[in-house]
Amino acid sequence: MTGFGFNVSGFGSFPSRGGGDFTEATGGTITTSGDYKFHTFTSSGSFQITKIGGDANVDILCVAGGGGGGGSSDSNAGGGGAGGYLEGSLDLTETTYTVAIGAGGAGSSGSASRGNTGSNSTTSTGGGATANGGGYGAGGARGSQTTGGNGGSGGGGSGFSGDTSGGTATQGNSGSLTGYGNNGGSVGSNIADGGGGAGGAGSVNEGDGGVGRQWGGNSTYYAGGGGGGYSGEGGNGGGGNGYTTPNSSSAGGNGTANTGGGGGGSYNTVNGGNGGSGVVIFKYQYQ
């Protein structure tokens, strides 16, 4: 039956069957949910796409470190602003993209001094994008209060006597990603103001931190503002609470790590809460 044989070399190679044509990549901590894969970076590293599937679309989240909360000697200190928040969906190529994760700003460690600004997070995707570190919370001391710092989201102002203004949000669009940030609370009445969050400004009257923003990739909130130092609550998205023990000295709460949440402000003590570190996440369909 050899006469029925034929040479298939001229037809080229046949495509493999089954499995589909999907994107493959390495880098970060890899998890799956349904048909999607997530690469989460909590420290600096590289995201390498080794194969682009039929749909080259990748969802991206990039959040900077949150600002540190202010310290107080005899007044109410402001909450730190959330780290800047960037998101977008891009068609990427088979190459290696760099990622840098911003640290949270330290809370105040000196009497009545302001906190510290958070550090930037960056990703080289989309022509390069930078999320700005969150603004510091204002320090609180009667007669020598500071103002909230500018940053991705602004830090909150101080309260009690001689209320001060909050910081201004600096986060805009960067590279091919869309940016979000809001101002810190400003000039509350005897209550220190909350830091701004990606989804809302810091509260003036209640001292709560601004709410963060929910990322569609995993339905989790990121970049919540820190609460002001008069029982202000941290914003949903990792913001630290302001002092929580009425009529006594209490340090501000820390922002949650890898959310970009701002640190909480203090009352009658030197220590503001530390800002939460940032995060970068990539999501794509893998099956």
Backbone bond lengths (Angstrom), bond angles and torsions (degrees), N, CA, C in turn:
res aa  C-N    CA-C-N  psi(-1)  N-CA   C-N-CA  omega(-1)  CA-C   N-CA-C  phi
1 M - - - 1.469 - - 1.518 110.74 -
2 T 1.330 115.56 15.34 1.468 117.05 -177.02 1.514 111.55 -67.51
3 G 1.346 117.55 -21.39 1.453 119.45 -178.52 1.515 113.12 -65.51
4 F 1.332 116.59 -16.39 1.464 119.36 -179.55 1.535 112.30 -91.64
5 G 1.331 117.54 -2.49 1.461 119.20 178.98 1.514 111.24 -70.52
6 F 1.375 117.39 160.60 1.459 121.16 176.75 1.525 109.23 -151.13
7 N 1.280 114.52 155.52 1.468 122.40 -176.37 1.531 109.31 -91.48
8 V 1.361 117.15 120.09 1.460 119.71 -177.52 1.522 112.13 -97.04
9 S 1.327 117.38 3.52 1.468 118.92 -175.57 1.504 112.49 -61.37
10 G 1.301 117.74 -29.88 1.446 119.72 -177.76 1.513 113.58 -74.26
11 F 1.321 116.72 -11.37 1.458 120.49 -179.00 1.531 113.00 -89.44
12 G 1.331 118.17 -3.82 1.462 120.80 -177.67 1.523 110.41 75.12
13 S 1.325 116.26 -175.51 1.461 121.10 -178.61 1.528 110.22 -83.39
14 F 1.327 114.08 147.73 1.455 119.64 178.12 1.522 109.69 -90.74
15 P 1.340 119.32 143.15 1.465 120.60 178.26 1.519 110.49 -65.80
16 S 1.349 115.72 147.81 1.448 120.17 177.05 1.523 109.12 -69.88
17 R 1.340 114.45 150.72 1.450 119.43 -178.30 1.522 109.89 -105.35
18 G 1.328 116.25 146.83 1.462 120.57 177.83 1.516 111.36 83.24
19 G 1.320 116.25 153.33 1.461 120.77 175.86 1.509 113.69 88.57
20 G 1.340 118.59 -26.73 1.455 120.53 178.55 1.509 112.53 74.76
21 D 1.316 115.84 178.07 1.458 122.91 -178.01 1.521 107.38 -114.40
22 F 1.341 117.21 96.16 1.459 121.79 -172.95 1.528 111.11 -125.82
23 T 1.306 114.27 160.11 1.464 121.28 179.87 1.529 110.72 -70.65
24 E 1.333 115.39 144.57 1.460 122.65 175.17 1.521 108.64 -130.01
25 A 1.342 116.76 142.28 1.465 120.41 -176.85 1.521 110.31 -155.88
26 T 1.335 115.90 165.57 1.456 122.75 176.81 1.533 108.79 -131.51
27 G 1.341 114.90 163.34 1.463 120.34 175.45 1.510 113.45 115.08
28 G 1.337 116.81 144.50 1.453 122.45 179.27 1.519 111.84 71.48
29 T 1.317 115.62 -169.97 1.460 122.42 174.76 1.516 108.35 -90.67
30 I 1.344 116.58 121.44 1.462 121.43 -171.74 1.523 110.06 -101.06
31 T 1.329 115.70 127.55 1.461 122.25 174.96 1.524 108.30 -132.98
32 T 1.332 115.92 164.27 1.456 120.30 179.22 1.522 110.38 -127.86
33 S 1.321 115.09 152.50 1.457 122.48 174.30 1.520 107.16 -149.12
34 G 1.335 116.40 112.95 1.453 119.45 -175.75 1.519 110.35 62.22
35 D 1.318 116.50 -128.82 1.461 121.35 -179.23 1.522 113.00 -92.11
36 Y 1.338 117.08 11.86 1.461 120.31 -173.28 1.518 112.41 -118.45
37 K 1.308 114.62 149.32 1.462 122.37 179.10 1.527 108.46 -117.03
38 F 1.340 115.89 139.64 1.458 123.30 179.89 1.529 109.25 -117.49
39 H 1.332 116.31 133.46 1.458 122.74 172.79 1.527 107.32 -113.51
40 T 1.335 117.07 108.46 1.457 122.28 -175.45 1.521 110.38 -104.67
41 F 1.332 115.99 125.25 1.459 122.44 179.39 1.523 109.42 -108.50
42 T 1.329 116.12 116.72 1.461 121.98 174.46 1.517 111.34 -107.43
43 S 1.314 116.48 -2.25 1.467 123.42 171.84 1.518 107.08 -145.07
44 S 1.306 116.66 164.47 1.468 120.81 -174.71 1.530 111.09 -63.75
45 G 1.327 116.87 146.84 1.454 120.95 -178.25 1.514 111.44 -177.38
46 S 1.347 115.62 -159.03 1.454 121.89 -176.95 1.522 110.89 -129.74
47 F 1.311 115.72 137.89 1.461 123.51 174.64 1.517 106.83 -108.49
48 Q 1.332 116.29 109.94 1.462 121.03 -175.34 1.517 110.41 -109.85
49 I 1.331 115.95 119.40 1.461 121.19 174.78 1.519 107.76 -90.40
50 T 1.329 115.70 114.74 1.463 120.75 -177.43 1.525 112.51 -94.39
51 K 1.324 116.51 -18.11 1.463 120.80 177.60 1.518 108.91 -154.27
52 I 1.323 115.78 132.46 1.461 121.02 175.48 1.521 108.64 -100.11
53 G 1.322 116.17 125.98 1.444 120.88 178.72 1.513 112.43 -81.91
54 G 1.332 115.24 -171.08 1.451 119.94 179.65 1.513 112.60 -61.22
55 D 1.341 116.07 -31.53 1.464 121.25 174.06 1.522 107.48 -108.77
56 A 1.314 117.05 106.66 1.467 121.41 -176.33 1.522 112.27 -84.93
57 N 1.333 117.77 7.90 1.458 121.37 -173.96 1.523 111.74 -74.37
58 V 1.336 116.03 132.40 1.460 122.80 178.11 1.525 108.45 -129.13
59 D 1.332 116.81 128.81 1.465 121.99 174.51 1.524 108.70 -84.34
60 I 1.339 116.05 140.11 1.462 121.24 -174.28 1.524 110.26 -131.88
61 L 1.331 115.64 136.33 1.460 123.33 171.00 1.522 107.94 -125.42
62 C 1.336 116.84 133.09 1.463 122.03 178.33 1.535 108.11 -137.66
63 V 1.348 116.87 117.22 1.464 122.40 -177.11 1.527 109.39 -125.72
64 A 1.320 116.39 133.98 1.465 122.36 179.44 1.524 111.12 -84.62
65 G 1.337 116.10 171.73 1.457 121.11 175.67 1.517 111.68 -69.42
66 G 1.337 116.13 143.05 1.460 121.17 179.07 1.519 111.88 -77.73
67 G 1.330 116.11 158.11 1.459 122.18 178.18 1.517 112.48 -77.33
68 G 1.337 116.27 151.33 1.453 121.37 178.28 1.517 112.31 -79.50
69 G 1.340 116.11 147.82 1.450 121.12 178.38 1.522 112.62 -74.10
70 G 1.326 115.77 155.33 1.465 121.38 -179.75 1.518 112.52 -78.26
71 G 1.346 114.61 158.43 1.454 121.41 176.69 1.521 110.81 -102.27
72 S 1.332 116.27 163.57 1.454 121.12 -175.32 1.523 110.95 -140.98
73 S 1.319 115.34 148.60 1.464 119.70 172.48 1.526 110.89 -108.79
74 D 1.319 116.85 -40.23 1.464 119.86 -179.05 1.518 111.04 -151.31
75 S 1.335 115.85 29.27 1.457 120.29 -175.67 1.518 108.55 -150.40
76 N 1.338 117.07 -161.56 1.462 122.27 -175.62 1.529 109.51 -117.88
77 A 1.330 116.38 122.21 1.458 121.05 -175.02 1.525 111.90 -94.51
78 G 1.328 116.07 152.57 1.459 122.18 -176.36 1.517 113.50 -77.76
79 G 1.336 115.23 153.55 1.457 121.55 175.69 1.518 111.40 -80.88
80 G 1.329 115.95 151.52 1.455 120.76 178.67 1.515 112.43 -73.99
81 G 1.323 116.10 148.54 1.456 120.91 176.79 1.518 111.51 -77.76
82 A 1.314 116.64 150.99 1.460 121.35 177.51 1.527 110.85 -69.31
83 G 1.333 114.82 154.97 1.455 119.11 172.92 1.513 111.11 -65.62
84 G 1.330 116.46 150.60 1.453 120.70 177.62 1.520 111.83 -58.34
85 Y 1.317 115.41 147.83 1.475 122.90 -172.69 1.523 108.54 -121.49
86 L 1.350 116.38 127.11 1.460 122.24 177.13 1.521 109.52 -126.41
87 E 1.325 116.90 141.92 1.461 120.30 175.28 1.522 109.72 -149.15
88 G 1.328 115.06 159.92 1.455 120.02 177.48 1.512 110.66 175.14
89 S 1.338 116.09 169.71 1.459 123.99 175.49 1.520 107.41 -123.97
90 L 1.333 116.28 121.90 1.463 121.42 -173.74 1.519 110.79 -128.86
91 D 1.332 115.75 150.17 1.457 121.72 169.25 1.526 107.76 -87.38
92 L 1.326 116.17 113.61 1.459 121.36 -175.88 1.519 110.53 -104.16
93 T 1.329 116.24 171.20 1.458 122.62 -178.48 1.526 109.98 -119.65
94 E 1.329 115.35 170.35 1.459 121.05 178.71 1.533 109.27 -74.88
95 T 1.314 115.03 94.51 1.457 121.39 179.58 1.524 108.52 -161.66
96 T 1.337 116.76 -177.78 1.464 121.79 179.28 1.515 109.63 -108.03
97 Y 1.331 115.86 128.87 1.457 122.73 179.33 1.531 109.15 -110.51
98 T 1.317 116.05 137.68 1.464 120.37 -179.23 1.525 110.65 -91.84
99 V 1.328 114.67 150.81 1.463 122.64 -178.65 1.522 108.45 -135.27
100 A 1.336 118.02 135.04 1.463 122.95 172.96 1.520 108.70 -128.68
101 I 1.328 116.38 133.18 1.458 122.20 -175.95 1.524 109.99 -106.41
102 G 1.333 116.78 125.93 1.457 121.79 -179.47 1.520 112.30 -79.83
103 A 1.327 116.04 140.51 1.463 121.86 175.44 1.523 110.08 -80.05
104 G 1.324 115.96 153.14 1.449 119.87 173.31 1.515 111.01 -71.50
105 G 1.329 117.04 148.77 1.458 121.18 177.43 1.524 110.54 -72.68
106 A 1.326 116.59 141.77 1.464 120.23 178.54 1.521 110.28 -69.85
107 G 1.337 115.98 142.17 1.453 119.97 172.94 1.514 110.39 -69.77
108 S 1.322 116.10 161.69 1.456 120.94 179.96 1.524 111.26 -57.03
109 S 1.318 116.18 136.55 1.466 120.91 175.10 1.523 110.40 -120.48
110 G 1.321 116.86 13.32 1.458 121.75 178.35 1.511 110.40 -127.59
111 S 1.312 117.48 147.17 1.452 121.65 -175.61 1.516 111.67 -55.81
112 A 1.328 114.81 121.86 1.463 122.65 173.98 1.517 113.90 63.31
113 S 1.314 118.50 19.46 1.462 120.00 179.11 1.525 110.58 -96.59
114 R 1.301 115.05 160.55 1.464 120.99 179.47 1.525 110.01 -72.82
115 G 1.336 115.43 165.36 1.453 120.68 172.25 1.521 110.86 -78.02
116 N 1.317 116.35 -164.54 1.464 122.02 -179.55 1.526 110.69 -120.12
117 T 1.321 115.10 148.61 1.460 121.53 -178.85 1.524 110.26 -70.05
118 G 1.345 117.28 142.36 1.455 121.54 174.31 1.515 111.23 -70.66
119 S 1.339 115.78 164.47 1.466 121.65 -179.51 1.529 110.99 -95.41
120 N 1.326 115.56 154.21 1.458 122.15 -177.93 1.527 111.96 -71.07
121 S 1.334 116.60 150.02 1.457 123.31 166.08 1.527 107.65 -111.88
122 T 1.341 116.49 146.42 1.459 119.99 -178.06 1.522 110.80 -138.43
123 T 1.324 115.12 155.81 1.459 122.58 170.16 1.516 107.81 -143.21
124 S 1.348 116.27 141.53 1.468 119.90 -178.18 1.522 112.43 -83.17
125 T 1.339 117.78 -0.87 1.455 119.91 177.17 1.527 110.40 -66.88
126 G 1.329 115.72 152.44 1.459 120.58 176.22 1.511 113.74 62.85
127 G 1.325 117.03 34.75 1.456 120.28 179.85 1.509 113.93 81.42
128 G 1.320 116.94 5.70 1.470 120.70 179.72 1.516 111.12 97.58
129 A 1.329 116.71 125.36 1.464 121.44 -178.00 1.517 109.67 -138.12
130 T 1.339 116.36 141.95 1.460 122.05 -179.04 1.519 110.37 -126.12
131 A 1.344 115.47 124.82 1.459 121.70 170.99 1.526 107.61 -94.27
132 N 1.331 117.93 127.38 1.460 122.96 -174.40 1.529 111.77 -81.57
133 G 1.339 116.59 138.12 1.453 121.32 177.35 1.518 111.84 -59.63
134 G 1.346 115.71 148.30 1.461 121.02 -178.46 1.520 112.79 -68.98
135 G 1.338 116.87 150.75 1.461 122.56 179.62 1.525 112.14 -74.77
136 Y 1.314 116.60 150.06 1.463 121.73 -179.17 1.528 111.89 -74.81
137 G 1.350 114.36 152.90 1.454 120.49 173.90 1.522 111.09 -79.81
138 A 1.333 116.74 147.54 1.468 122.32 -177.88 1.521 111.38 -70.30
139 G 1.335 115.73 146.62 1.452 121.46 173.52 1.521 111.41 -81.03
140 G 1.341 116.43 151.40 1.454 120.51 -176.22 1.518 113.38 -121.68
141 A 1.322 116.53 116.46 1.470 123.08 172.39 1.513 106.36 -155.49
142 R 1.304 116.89 131.88 1.462 119.88 -175.94 1.522 110.31 -60.14
143 G 1.324 113.72 121.29 1.455 120.09 178.24 1.512 114.82 90.14
144 S 1.341 119.18 -10.35 1.470 120.13 -179.81 1.524 111.15 -142.80
145 Q 1.329 116.15 39.37 1.458 120.06 -179.28 1.524 111.20 -75.93
146 T 1.331 115.67 151.85 1.457 121.06 176.58 1.523 109.63 -102.07
147 T 1.312 116.71 172.94 1.470 121.87 176.87 1.526 109.44 -99.20
148 G 1.340 115.75 162.14 1.454 120.16 175.47 1.518 111.24 -69.31
149 G 1.337 116.38 150.71 1.461 120.83 -177.09 1.518 113.21 -89.02
150 N 1.332 115.09 152.13 1.462 121.19 174.45 1.532 109.39 -75.82
151 G 1.320 116.67 150.14 1.458 120.84 178.60 1.509 110.38 178.69
152 G 1.356 116.49 -171.58 1.461 120.12 179.12 1.505 110.85 -42.60
153 S 1.341 116.40 -54.81 1.467 123.35 159.38 1.519 106.87 -118.60
154 G 1.333 117.47 146.63 1.458 121.51 -174.41 1.516 112.85 -77.02
155 G 1.338 115.78 150.02 1.457 121.42 175.37 1.513 111.84 -76.86
156 G 1.339 116.43 156.21 1.456 121.27 -178.74 1.516 113.07 -79.30
157 G 1.343 116.46 152.93 1.460 122.23 175.67 1.520 111.24 -79.21
158 S 1.342 116.00 168.82 1.469 120.98 179.85 1.526 110.54 -93.81
159 G 1.336 115.61 167.09 1.451 119.86 -176.51 1.511 113.42 -137.71
160 F 1.296 116.59 -175.66 1.460 130.89 178.14 1.515 111.59 101.63
161 S 1.311 116.79 -62.81 1.462 119.92 179.46 1.517 108.31 -143.84
162 G 1.320 117.16 127.87 1.459 119.32 -176.43 1.509 111.26 68.23
163 D 1.335 116.55 50.75 1.462 121.60 -176.72 1.523 110.88 -51.41
164 T 1.346 115.84 143.34 1.463 120.00 -176.31 1.517 111.20 -117.13
165 S 1.319 115.86 166.37 1.454 121.43 -175.32 1.522 111.74 -84.41
166 G 1.334 114.21 156.78 1.459 120.76 176.35 1.509 111.51 -87.00
167 G 1.343 115.61 170.31 1.454 121.61 -179.84 1.521 112.54 -83.46
168 T 1.321 114.83 162.02 1.463 123.12 -178.16 1.525 110.54 -95.76
169 A 1.337 116.81 139.79 1.461 121.83 176.52 1.525 110.05 -71.11
170 T 1.320 116.38 135.80 1.467 121.57 -179.52 1.525 112.70 -112.58
171 Q 1.332 117.99 -5.29 1.459 118.97 -174.67 1.516 111.99 -77.85
172 G 1.321 114.71 121.89 1.453 121.03 172.27 1.512 108.91 -123.52
173 N 1.321 117.02 -170.97 1.453 120.42 175.44 1.520 109.69 -62.21
174 S 1.325 116.62 145.42 1.466 120.14 -179.41 1.517 108.98 -142.46
175 G 1.340 116.52 132.81 1.451 119.28 -172.95 1.522 109.10 57.79
176 S 1.316 116.10 -129.75 1.467 120.75 177.36 1.519 112.21 -102.62
177 L 1.340 117.65 15.14 1.455 121.68 -178.06 1.531 110.70 -105.43
178 T 1.327 115.85 151.34 1.465 122.92 -179.31 1.521 109.50 -92.51
179 G 1.341 116.34 131.54 1.456 121.10 -175.41 1.518 114.10 -103.59
180 Y 1.354 115.19 150.24 1.461 122.29 178.69 1.524 110.09 -137.96
181 G 1.323 115.89 136.52 1.449 123.19 174.93 1.518 108.66 -169.42
182 N 1.346 117.04 155.47 1.459 121.17 -178.95 1.525 110.51 -138.16
183 N 1.328 115.11 160.07 1.459 121.11 -177.39 1.526 111.72 -70.42
184 G 1.344 114.89 154.54 1.454 120.31 171.79 1.512 110.68 -74.64
185 G 1.340 115.90 156.99 1.452 120.26 176.71 1.524 110.83 -61.34
186 S 1.331 116.17 147.97 1.461 120.54 -170.98 1.537 111.68 -136.70
187 V 1.335 115.41 127.44 1.461 123.46 171.63 1.526 112.27 56.98
188 G 1.323 114.81 64.42 1.451 119.65 172.35 1.519 110.10 -82.85
189 S 1.304 117.58 169.51 1.461 122.48 -179.50 1.521 109.44 -97.85
190 N 1.316 116.54 99.41 1.455 123.97 178.46 1.527 113.80 66.46
191 I 1.318 117.58 2.14 1.454 121.10 -179.52 1.520 108.25 -120.06
192 A 1.326 116.53 129.51 1.459 118.92 176.41 1.521 109.36 -67.14
193 D 1.309 115.39 148.54 1.455 120.72 -171.76 1.525 111.96 -93.07
194 G 1.329 114.98 152.43 1.449 120.85 177.70 1.515 111.99 -79.93
195 G 1.335 115.28 154.32 1.459 120.43 174.32 1.514 111.20 -74.95
196 G 1.321 116.07 155.39 1.455 120.53 178.66 1.513 111.94 -72.15
197 G 1.337 116.19 154.88 1.457 122.65 176.25 1.518 110.55 -123.26
198 A 1.328 116.62 170.33 1.460 120.37 -178.31 1.520 112.31 -63.03
199 G 1.354 117.08 -25.37 1.455 119.58 -177.45 1.513 115.39 -106.79
200 G 1.341 118.66 -3.44 1.453 119.87 -178.70 1.519 111.81 -174.83
201 A 1.333 116.55 157.76 1.466 122.18 -179.93 1.519 110.85 -73.66
202 G 1.327 115.38 159.64 1.447 120.54 174.91 1.521 111.03 -66.50
203 S 1.335 116.31 145.50 1.457 121.42 -178.46 1.525 110.95 -77.69
204 V 1.327 115.67 143.11 1.458 121.79 176.61 1.525 110.39 -93.60
205 N 1.300 117.40 -54.22 1.462 120.54 -171.95 1.527 113.78 -73.07
206 E 1.326 117.07 -33.90 1.462 120.10 -178.51 1.523 112.17 -101.97
207 G 1.312 117.25 -16.00 1.455 120.56 -179.53 1.513 114.72 76.92
208 D 1.328 118.76 12.60 1.459 121.21 -178.92 1.530 111.17 -78.59
209 G 1.333 115.30 150.09 1.458 119.90 174.18 1.517 111.21 -72.55
210 G 1.330 115.76 151.53 1.462 120.03 178.10 1.517 111.34 -65.79
211 V 1.321 116.54 145.43 1.454 121.33 179.87 1.523 110.26 -66.03
212 G 1.327 115.98 148.32 1.454 120.31 175.07 1.521 111.61 -79.49
213 R 1.309 114.95 -164.05 1.463 120.63 -178.99 1.524 108.72 -122.50
214 Q 1.323 115.45 138.02 1.458 121.09 -179.36 1.522 109.79 -85.91
215 W 1.342 115.61 122.37 1.463 119.80 179.91 1.514 109.87 -84.71
216 G 1.328 116.17 128.75 1.453 120.63 -177.31 1.509 113.92 -63.02
217 G 1.357 116.80 -21.34 1.454 119.02 -177.20 1.510 113.72 -65.34
218 N 1.340 118.12 -35.95 1.465 119.54 -179.77 1.530 113.04 -140.68
219 S 1.320 117.40 12.76 1.473 123.60 174.18 1.525 113.26 60.14
220 T 1.319 117.37 24.47 1.459 122.26 178.28 1.523 109.59 -105.00
221 Y 1.344 116.78 144.89 1.452 121.16 177.32 1.529 110.73 -83.65
222 Y 1.329 115.53 143.21 1.456 122.99 175.95 1.529 109.06 -133.91
223 A 1.338 115.32 159.53 1.466 122.66 171.37 1.523 113.28 62.27
224 G 1.346 117.10 55.37 1.455 121.92 171.40 1.519 111.18 -90.32
225 G 1.321 117.67 145.60 1.462 122.27 -179.20 1.520 112.58 -77.34
226 G 1.336 116.56 152.56 1.458 121.56 176.58 1.514 112.23 -75.47
227 G 1.347 116.97 146.66 1.455 121.65 179.40 1.524 111.96 -76.49
228 G 1.327 116.64 147.45 1.460 121.54 176.63 1.521 112.10 -73.02
229 G 1.353 115.74 160.05 1.457 121.89 -172.60 1.506 115.83 -77.72
230 Y 1.292 118.37 49.13 1.457 121.62 168.65 1.520 106.62 -148.99
231 S 1.334 114.41 60.04 1.464 122.89 -178.73 1.523 113.47 65.06
232 G 1.331 118.07 24.05 1.455 120.04 174.74 1.527 110.28 -69.74
233 E 1.314 116.34 136.96 1.454 120.59 -179.86 1.522 110.67 -88.67
234 G 1.341 115.57 142.53 1.452 119.75 175.68 1.510 111.15 -67.20
235 G 1.331 116.03 146.31 1.458 120.58 -179.78 1.518 112.03 -69.38
236 N 1.336 116.33 146.29 1.462 121.37 175.87 1.525 108.65 -57.13
237 G 1.335 115.99 121.98 1.454 120.79 -173.24 1.511 110.73 124.17
238 G 1.343 116.95 26.42 1.457 121.05 172.61 1.502 117.00 92.93
239 G 1.344 119.04 5.58 1.466 120.33 178.41 1.515 111.85 -67.27
240 G 1.353 117.27 136.37 1.459 121.28 177.56 1.513 111.62 -76.95
241 N 1.332 117.45 147.90 1.458 121.50 177.85 1.521 111.25 -73.98
242 G 1.345 115.37 148.29 1.453 119.88 167.24 1.524 108.99 -68.13
243 Y 1.328 116.36 176.98 1.463 118.89 -177.48 1.522 110.10 -52.94
244 T 1.303 116.17 144.42 1.467 120.17 -172.06 1.525 113.94 -121.28
245 T 1.320 118.11 9.81 1.463 120.63 -179.89 1.517 108.82 -117.23
246 P 1.324 118.90 95.30 1.465 121.17 -176.50 1.528 112.39 -57.30
247 N 1.334 114.32 143.47 1.462 122.59 174.95 1.528 113.81 63.07
248 S 1.327 116.56 24.56 1.466 119.59 174.33 1.519 108.77 -149.64
249 S 1.317 116.69 168.04 1.457 120.95 179.40 1.523 109.77 -73.05
250 S 1.316 116.53 137.72 1.455 119.43 -179.38 1.520 109.93 -157.49
251 A 1.321 115.26 131.05 1.463 120.55 178.01 1.526 110.29 -75.28
252 G 1.336 115.61 156.95 1.453 120.30 175.46 1.518 111.03 -74.08
253 G 1.338 116.19 152.74 1.454 121.44 178.12 1.519 111.80 -79.41
254 N 1.316 115.65 151.35 1.466 121.02 179.15 1.522 111.42 -78.10
255 G 1.334 116.09 146.70 1.454 120.39 169.57 1.523 109.56 -68.95
256 T 1.319 116.69 151.82 1.465 121.54 -177.75 1.522 110.68 -73.30
257 A 1.327 115.98 134.47 1.462 120.97 179.84 1.521 111.15 -58.75
258 N 1.343 115.61 141.33 1.463 124.32 174.65 1.519 113.31 61.84
259 T 1.339 115.47 32.33 1.465 121.75 170.17 1.527 111.41 -124.80
260 G 1.344 117.49 -16.72 1.454 120.62 -173.44 1.508 113.85 74.26
261 G 1.352 118.43 17.06 1.459 121.26 179.89 1.519 112.59 -70.97
262 G 1.336 116.88 145.57 1.466 121.70 177.77 1.517 111.96 -76.75
263 G 1.345 116.63 153.44 1.454 121.40 176.58 1.520 111.79 -79.69
264 G 1.327 116.78 151.57 1.452 121.28 -179.71 1.519 112.87 -78.83
265 G 1.336 116.69 150.61 1.465 121.97 176.35 1.523 111.04 -80.60
266 S 1.349 116.57 159.49 1.465 121.10 -176.86 1.528 111.45 -106.85
267 Y 1.337 114.26 175.35 1.454 121.84 176.95 1.527 108.50 -140.83
268 N 1.323 116.16 125.01 1.461 121.41 177.12 1.529 113.73 55.38
269 T 1.310 117.12 31.42 1.464 121.79 175.99 1.517 107.92 -155.45
270 V 1.319 116.94 162.00 1.460 118.47 -172.89 1.522 113.66 -82.26
271 N 1.315 119.70 -19.50 1.455 121.09 -167.76 1.521 114.35 -95.22
272 G 1.323 115.13 117.55 1.452 120.34 167.98 1.521 109.39 -89.49
273 G 1.323 117.44 162.13 1.458 121.25 179.26 1.518 112.25 -75.94
274 N 1.320 116.01 149.07 1.466 121.29 176.48 1.526 110.68 -75.92
275 G 1.327 116.20 147.15 1.450 120.18 173.51 1.513 111.32 -73.58
276 G 1.324 117.03 153.13 1.459 121.53 176.95 1.519 111.23 -79.20
277 S 1.328 116.99 145.07 1.457 121.72 177.68 1.531 110.65 -66.95
278 G 1.331 115.75 165.03 1.454 121.36 -177.59 1.519 113.25 -88.08
279 V 1.321 115.95 -172.33 1.460 121.76 -177.63 1.526 108.74 -159.67
280 V 1.346 116.39 151.30 1.464 122.72 170.64 1.522 107.27 -131.26
281 I 1.341 117.04 132.60 1.463 122.07 -179.21 1.530 109.48 -131.97
282 F 1.341 115.01 138.62 1.461 122.22 173.19 1.534 108.48 -117.49
283 K 1.323 116.30 141.15 1.464 121.70 179.84 1.526 109.71 -135.30
284 Y 1.350 115.64 135.60 1.463 119.82 177.19 1.532 109.04 -153.83
285 Q 1.340 116.18 162.21 1.458 121.12 177.76 1.521 109.70 -79.88
286 Y 1.330 115.98 131.24 1.454 119.63 -177.14 1.537 113.56 -120.03
287 Q 1.321 117.34 -5.25 1.467 119.79 177.49 1.532 109.83 -154.94
